[in-house]
Amino acid sequence: MNLKEQWKLKAQASLLEPPKEEYLDYALSEAEEIAKGKVVPLFALLDIALVRLKLLLKIELNGEDELLYKQALGVIKDAPSEGSERKSNYKSQIRRSEFDL
């Protein structure tokens, strides 16, 4: 299933009335613009697109929408750039024991 199909299913499941195709395309393009140049997980991209769609349709956001949007923006901010050697957001470190001298 490609990105547009997954986006359409998420939007239809989240809204009472199915939105027009042009609104779906516009909200997804806004989300892709926000994530431009980053390797972003699919869930973050779709969460941002959903919030952008609700704003476009003048649907009032609830607290959960705002929380998802902030978390998705944080994921995008921390995501590695395209072509970067870093493959994930996990930063490994060597832990020291208090018993090490």
N, C-alpha and C positions, 0 to 999 in steps of 0.2 A: 504494500500500500504506500503510495507516495505522499509527500507532504501535504499537498492540496486536499487529498481525500481524507487524511487524518484530521486536518484543520476543519473541513466541512462537517465531519462527524462530531467533533468536539463542540463546534458552534451550535449545531442542531440540538445536541444533548443539553447544552447549557441555557438555551433560550426557549421561550414558549413558542414563538413563531419563527419559522426558518427565514433567515435574512436573505436579501437579494445577493446574487453572485458578485455584483460589483462591490458591495460593502465587504464581503468576505475577502475579495482580492485586495482591496485597499487596506484593510486592517492587517492582513498578512504581510503586505509590502512594507507597512510602517514598522512592524515587528522585525522584519528582515533588515530594514535600514538601521534600527537601533542596535542590532547584533552584527552589523557589517564589520567584516574583518576579524571576527572571533569564531572559534569553534565552540558552538553553544549546544547544550543538550536540547532535545526536541521539546521536553516538557516546558522549559523556560520560554522558548520561542512561542509555543502555543498559548501559554498563560498570558504573555504580553499581548499577543494578537487578540485574545478574548477580551481583555480589558480595553484595548483600543477599539474593538468592535462595539462594546457596550457604550463607550464614550461617543462613538460615531452615531449610534442609534439613540443617543440621549437617554440611556437607561441608567438609573442611579446606581452607583457602586455601593456595595455593602462592605463591611469590615473585612470579610474573607477575601473579596476581590482586591482590596487595597493591600492586604497582607501578601497575597500571591504575587501581585505586581512588584512589590518591594523586594520580595525574595528572588523573583526572576531577574530583576535588575541587578541584584547582588551577584547572582550566578553569572550573568553576562559580564559584569565588571571584573570578576575573578577568572573568567574563562581565558584560556591561552589564545594568542593570536594565531591566525592561519599561517602555516609555514613555520611555526615555532617548534623548537625541539621539545618543549614541555607538552606532554600529552594529557595531563590531568591537572586538577586543582589541588591534588594532595601533595603536600610538601613533607618529605620524609626527613627525619633527623635522628641522630644517634642519642639515645637517652642515657644519661649518666646516673649511676646509682649513688646514693649517699654514702655507700660503703667503699666506693672507689677512692683511692688516695692519689 
